Amino acid sequence: MERHAPLPWWFFVANWALVATALWLGVKLGERLASPAGVVAALPQAELEALAIVHRQIVASHVDPQAPSALMQRAIDGMVRSLDPYSRYVPPSEAARYEEQNSGAYVGIGADFRTLGDEVVLMFPLAGGSAERAGMQPGDVLLAVDDVALTTPELRERIAERVRGEPGTTVRLRLRRGDATIDVALARGEVRRPCVAWTHRLPGEDGLGYVCLGDFQPDAADEVLAAIDELRRDGPLRGLALDLRGNGGGSLDACVALARAFVPDGLIATQTRRDSEVVERFEAKAAECRFPALPLVLLVDEGSASASEVLAGALQDHGRAAVVGERTHGKGCVNTVYTWKDRPFRLKLTTGRYRTPKGRDIERRMRRDDGGGDEATVAAIGGITPDVPVELPAAQRQALRSGLRAVEAPAAHRAAFERVAQQRDLATPKPPRADDDPQLAAAVATLRARAAAAAK
């Protein structure tokens, strides 16, 4: 049932003024927006009028009160999301969290706290953070932040936002260590979350190493190379299993830098824009290739996407690595994040596609295959097909991913963290083991064979 209520005359005057203002702003904005070819992308007047009219009517008439600004935010978000699964409008309220997710960096003190019952306990300080520099230790119990005692569940659950703040500012913490109470003042600064989750020698294997890379933050290549150097300090490294399962991607620059560490020459990837025009070629650089002959195996699954697939495709095409596991996700698109100095929002926009050195398109598509039978099937194509396919049941895959997401305590605090975990009856995160991980078992067997062939 529809009901049309009369509106006062001033409402129409005010809202047509809004329409006129919106049109004027739209024209001015349209004059500033040009396509790559230089064609002015003027905003369509009829649709601008419709937007203003609909917005006005919703604010005036919807049964539930609507905030005008929130309505416009949703309209922008809907426009962007309609383009493809990856483009996204990030409103000002979410910009800081979005930046943290993409960069792996935030402003804080570098401390991994966990709420255990009615206590907030430090699991371990992150390497290089102000918490570590101040001498904080695994097992320290946080009692107060800036003289506010953590006496309620609400206060204990919001530790992260209370400890974080503007760079250079100070936060005061009161800690309990054993029977002693300690007060520390720490300067907030940039903290980078590690993207290498696990680094260790494979048990029972002579000289074979394992590194798990959780995502491609800007310093991912540096972290992986540092992990390899750590493995080499324990003796010669005959081969490396690099685990990219569940790695959804991130920085293309980090991906290319890591590929260059293993590929001495040739193409790593190309980037195409509209009409499949190649706009950028990423080449290997001999000066940056540190491990041109190190036997490699990559572990992948359907959660390996974007930069993970670019790396896997490059190393596979060059014959530098065997790929083990499941077909990857199939996200071969280039996403550009646009920012404006005077605007606090972000725009993540799909602007191109990646191709492997041999020209393979990574992007997932659906293909219909009649197969000569009564019923047609629809199968996904795209992604990276493993050289050694090993499927896992969904439940086992999910349990494995949970373990891969856990981050190993820094070496300097590992023993103390394990003592705290034992005292408080906490499960200590462990890296995956070939005994109960069929994909890792296949990767180890493949790596062993590649290492043996390289030694001949």
Salt bridges, closest charged atoms under 4 A:
GLU2 OE1 - HIS4 NE2 3.70
ASP77 OD2 - ARG81 NE 2.95
GLU94 OE1 - ARG88 NH2 2.93
GLU99 OE2 - ARG346 NE 2.66
GLU100 OE1 - ARG164 NH1 2.64
GLU100 OE2 - ARG193 NH2 3.06
GLU119 OE2 - ARG176 NH2 2.56
GLU119 OE1 - ARG424 NH2 2.94
GLU132 OE2 - HIS413 NE2 2.88
ASP140 OD1 - ARG177 NE 2.78
ASP146 OD1 - ARG172 NH1 3.94
ASP147 OD2 - ARG172 NH2 2.79
GLU161 OE2 - ARG158 NH2 2.69
ASP183 OD1 - ARG174 NE 2.77
GLU190 OE1 - ARG192 NE 3.67
GLU205 OE2 - ARG448 NH2 2.86
ASP229 OD1 - ARG232 NH1 3.60
ASP229 OD1 - ARG290 NH2 2.72
ASP243 OD2 - ARG245 NH2 2.75
GLU283 OE2 - ARG281 NE 3.35
ASP301 OD2 - ARG401 NE 3.08
GLU302 OE2 - ARG397 NH1 3.59
ASP317 OD1 - ARG360 NH2 2.61
GLU326 OE2 - ARG397 NH2 3.01
ASP361 OD2 - ARG355 NH2 3.97
ASP361 OD2 - ARG365 NH1 2.77
GLU363 OE1 - ARG353 NH1 3.92
ASP370 OD1 - ARG368 NE 3.84
GLU408 OE2 - ARG414 NH1 3.61
ASP436 OD2 - ARG433 NH2 3.21
ASP437 OD2 - ARG245 NH2 2.91
